[in-house]
Amino acid sequence: MPRGDGRDSEDFRESPDLADLDSFAGVDELGARAHDPSDDTDPDLDAPDAAYQAGGGSRGGIGGIGQLGDNLALGPVPDLVAPEDVELHELDDQGDEFAPADPNGQQARRELLAVEAELNQRWPETKIEPSLARIAALVNLMGEPHRGYPVLHVAGTNGKGSTTRMIDALLTRMGLRVGRYTSPHLQLVTERIALDGAPISAAAYVDLYRDVAPYVTMVDNAGGPDAVPMSKFEVLTGMAFAAFADAPVEAAVVETGLGGSWDATNVVDGDVAVITPIGVDHVEYFGGSPVKAAVEKAGIIKPGSVAVIAEQDPEVQKVLLERAVEVDASVARAGSEFGVLEREVAVGGQMLKLQGLGGVYDEIFLPLHGAHQAANAALALAAVEAFFGAGKDKQLVIEAVREAFAEVETPGRLERVRAAPTVLLDAAHNPHGAKALATTVAEEFAFRRLAAVVGVMAEKDARGILDALEPVVSEIVVTKNSSPRAMPLDELNDIAISIFGEDRVVAEPSLDAAIETAIGLVEQSDDPEEPLAGGGVLVTGSVVTAGEARTLFGKEPA
């Protein structure tokens, strides 16, 4: 129907274009122009405000409404008197002391579940369409919050989560307020966005989503009927950037979700690009070659940045160095500019002597197990040194480095959740991670008998994971976690039998039953002279499996 001024409404509602971010100017969340761009005035802005006039215009304070004294809308406002230990802003409109809702309470959790149900209708992070157009449009509409702080960007196949947490701990101990974005989560999605070393609250997560949702709708509508809407990971990435800007943080440690070049996080230009060890993973996107994966992950190395690179296979290293040369980035390599000089197993972890970019850091206690975690510590240290510009004549304060590493926590990474028998959780979900796990168990633990509880995702290399674990475990209990992507129990059981033999394999349909069975296996003995102490259970195979086990043992999200 024609407009009253003779202009056709269809011409008036021009759609924005994802390729032209400026076209979003003046567009509402439904994709419509807020007002005719040919008008000299904005009717919404120029209309008189009724509340302002009712409050006495310019004589009535800010809009009149809500000022102390007589109020035309609410009647006389009572004089509020607060107790000595209570501020006026802590009283409600009846003069009673305000009791804020628990940001992680039942109501907040219910709202979080509702938000998650809405987000889960979008593409999951395991499904991508190679494009940064959607996330670029989103952050543009939000005012580019990711430009408000320096970023350390982390990519790789294994060790990303642990390295990211170590970097966070070091930066925090150096006096900075830090934001951390990681994926996937173990127990609760709020773990993905952390401020001051802790996950944001359920209420904060819900508020963030509600803040960005109108902009997400605008991006979705701009793509056209056949375009791919924003994925869940893209939305979460925008939420993280907004949270860090609102805090505000002085540095952000951002872990890629899947890949590098086309990962939603890659709209940032990291001051430091951290590359953890690269292996075969996500074959459906990067092929079965570490080199192909390296080409994708090298995309986070940006012009003028510092690339801090873990030890890699030579062909992978070549790809990363070529990218650094291409964009004129500085390079620091494990085994050359930094690394682990000495490592000694200690109670509850290991003692390290690290070569950093600024010199040697000795007597470093790391409360984590494994040579791979020592290598992650060296990588994290070099990344923070690069961030602060440390070099030959500029070293970080050694005592601060010691304190930071001593306080590092990495949930779900060889985490002990029970004693007698010992139950360890590890989120190893590919052959490379499983090999590192098996090596650590063999070198640093002395179990009389060790049973593994394994639940794997359908798209993962289950055979490679089980092959790596076989030499160090006595029995294996295969199971299925709650994810719809979990490998069917019968399929995993057949693979396990082909590797371990029927006598060493038990199948349980649920994770809790599998853990109970494994505990029973390591507590029994056919030899009455054999001591029952020294048994262990290892729960692994997937981030989801480790996370659900963590919940079963009463651990809070961290």
Secondary structure as UniProt FT lines:
FT   TURN            4..5
FT   HELIX           9..12
FT   TURN            18..19
FT   HELIX           21..24
FT   TURN            25..26
FT   TURN            29..30
FT   TURN            37..38
FT   HELIX           43..46
FT   HELIX           50..54
FT   TURN            55..56
FT   HELIX           57..60
FT   TURN            65..66
FT   STRAND          70..71
FT   TURN            72..74
FT   STRAND          75..76
FT   TURN            84..85
FT   HELIX           88..90
FT   TURN            93..94
FT   TURN            103..104
FT   HELIX           106..119
FT   TURN            120..121
FT   TURN            125..126
FT   HELIX           133..141
FT   TURN            142..143
FT   HELIX           145..147
FT   STRAND          151..155
FT   HELIX           160..173
FT   TURN            174..175
FT   STRAND          178..181
FT   HELIX           189..192
FT   STRAND          193..195
FT   TURN            196..197
FT   STRAND          198..199
FT   HELIX           202..222
FT   TURN            225..226
FT   HELIX           232..246
FT   TURN            247..248
FT   STRAND          251..255
FT   TURN            261..262
FT   HELIX           264..267
FT   STRAND          272..275
FT   HELIX           283..286
FT   TURN            287..288
FT   HELIX           290..297
FT   HELIX           298..300
FT   TURN            303..304
FT   STRAND          306..309
FT   HELIX           314..326
FT   TURN            327..328
FT   STRAND          330..334
FT   TURN            335..337
FT   STRAND          338..346
FT   TURN            347..348
FT   STRAND          349..356
FT   TURN            357..358
FT   STRAND          359..366
FT   HELIX           371..388
FT   TURN            392..393
FT   HELIX           398..406
FT   TURN            411..412
FT   STRAND          415..418
FT   TURN            419..421
FT   STRAND          422..425
FT   HELIX           431..444
FT   STRAND          449..454
FT   TURN            458..459
FT   HELIX           462..469
FT   HELIX           470..472
FT   STRAND          475..478
FT   TURN            484..485
FT   HELIX           489..500
FT   HELIX           502..504
FT   STRAND          505..507
FT   HELIX           511..523
FT   TURN            528..529
FT   TURN            533..534
FT   STRAND          535..540
FT   HELIX           543..552
FT   TURN            553..554
//
